[in-house]
């Protein structure tokens, strides 16, 4: 597999009560701890908790087995928030692995210490709080 570059535009942020608005599409999703600020019609994102990938992100989030672990990461007054970036099915695992390897979310296990793909460059745009906008990761030995 040769070196490749990917551009991902993230949408969001959806609070847990609005998770039904997350697109039913192939892509990568990020789970955050956030605090709602209704007077500003915004959320304050405090930390990234998890990065995942799915064929249908909306369904995956709604039925995720790690939901209890995500909630244990929340501080008092926080709730879960989600963002979504469309990625084709053929590229999802590689992009997810690169994002996990670079960002080290606390609830992820796979890909935190090992990156099994050739050099991968990711350029992120859109709603990317607590994420690096441009980075390159290389296969680990």
C-alpha positions in Angstrom: 0.0 0.0 0.0 1.7 3.3 -1.1 1.8 6.6 0.8 -1.5 8.4 0.6 -3.2 11.6 1.6 -6.8 12.1 2.7 -8.9 15.2 3.3 -11.8 14.9 5.8 -14.3 17.6 6.5 -16.0 17.1 9.9 -19.6 18.2 10.7 -21.1 18.6 14.1 -21.4 19.0 17.0 -24.4 17.0 18.1 -25.2 16.6 21.8 -26.2 13.1 22.9 -29.9 14.1 22.9 -29.6 15.0 19.2 -27.5 12.0 18.1 -30.3 11.1 15.7 -29.1 14.0 13.6 -25.8 12.4 12.9 -25.6 11.4 9.2 -26.4 7.8 8.2 -23.3 7.6 6.1 -19.9 5.9 5.9 -17.3 7.8 7.9 -15.3 8.5 11.0 -16.9 9.9 14.1 -15.4 11.6 17.2 -16.9 11.5 20.7 -16.3 14.4 23.0 -17.1 15.5 26.5 -18.9 18.9 26.2 -20.9 21.4 28.1 -24.0 23.0 26.6 -24.2 26.7 26.5 -27.8 27.4 25.4 -27.5 31.2 25.7 -24.7 31.2 23.0 -26.4 28.3 21.1 -23.1 26.4 21.3 -21.2 23.7 23.1 -17.8 23.9 24.7 -15.8 20.9 23.9 -13.5 19.8 26.7 -11.8 16.6 25.5 -11.9 14.0 22.8 -12.9 10.6 24.3 -13.0 8.2 21.3 -12.6 8.0 17.5 -14.4 5.3 15.5 -15.4 4.4 12.0 -18.6 2.8 10.6 -20.5 2.1 7.4 -23.5 3.9 9.0 -22.2 6.3 11.7 -25.7 7.2 13.0 -26.6 3.5 13.7 -23.1 2.7 15.1 -23.2 5.6 17.7 -26.8 4.7 18.7 -25.8 1.1 19.4 -22.2 1.4 20.6 -21.0 -1.1 23.1 -18.5 1.4 24.6 -21.2 4.0 25.5 -20.8 3.2 29.3 -17.0 3.8 28.9 -17.6 7.0 27.1 -19.9 8.2 29.9 -17.3 7.3 32.6 -14.9 9.7 31.0 -17.2 12.7 31.5 -16.6 15.2 34.2 -19.4 16.7 36.3 -21.7 18.8 34.1 -20.5 17.3 30.8 -22.4 15.3 28.3 -21.4 13.5 25.1 -21.1 15.3 21.8 -20.4 13.8 18.4 -18.8 15.0 15.1 -18.8 13.2 11.8 -16.5 13.2 8.7 -17.5 11.4 5.5 -14.8 8.8 4.4 -15.3 6.2 1.8 -15.6 2.6 3.0 -12.3 1.7 1.3 -10.3 4.3 3.3 -12.1 4.3 6.7 -9.9 1.9 8.6 -6.7 3.6 7.5 -8.0 7.1 8.3 -9.4 6.0 11.6 -6.1 4.3 12.5 -4.1 7.4 11.6 -6.4 9.7 13.7 -6.3 7.3 16.7 -2.5 6.9 16.5 -2.0 10.7 16.3 -4.6 11.8 18.9 -4.5 8.9 21.5 -8.2 9.1 22.7 -8.5 7.5 26.2 -11.2 4.9 25.3 -9.6 3.7 22.1 -7.3 0.7 22.4 -6.5 -0.4 18.8 -4.0 1.7 16.9 -2.8 3.7 19.8 0.6 2.0 19.8 0.8 0.5 16.3 0.1 2.0 12.9 0.0 -0.9 10.4 -0.4 1.2 7.2 2.1 2.9 4.9 2.7 6.7 5.3 -0.6 8.4 5.7 -1.2 12.2 5.6 -4.5 13.6 6.9 -5.9 17.1 6.4 -8.9 17.9 8.6 -11.3 20.8 8.2 -14.6 21.9 9.5 -15.6 21.0 13.1 -12.2 19.7 14.4 -11.9 20.8 18.0 -9.0 19.1 19.9 -7.8 17.5 16.6 -4.6 18.4 14.7 -5.6 19.8 11.3 -2.7 18.4 9.4 -0.5 15.4 10.3 1.4 12.5 8.8 1.8 9.1 10.4 4.2 6.3 9.3 4.0 2.5 9.7 5.4 1.4 13.0 7.9 -1.5 13.1 
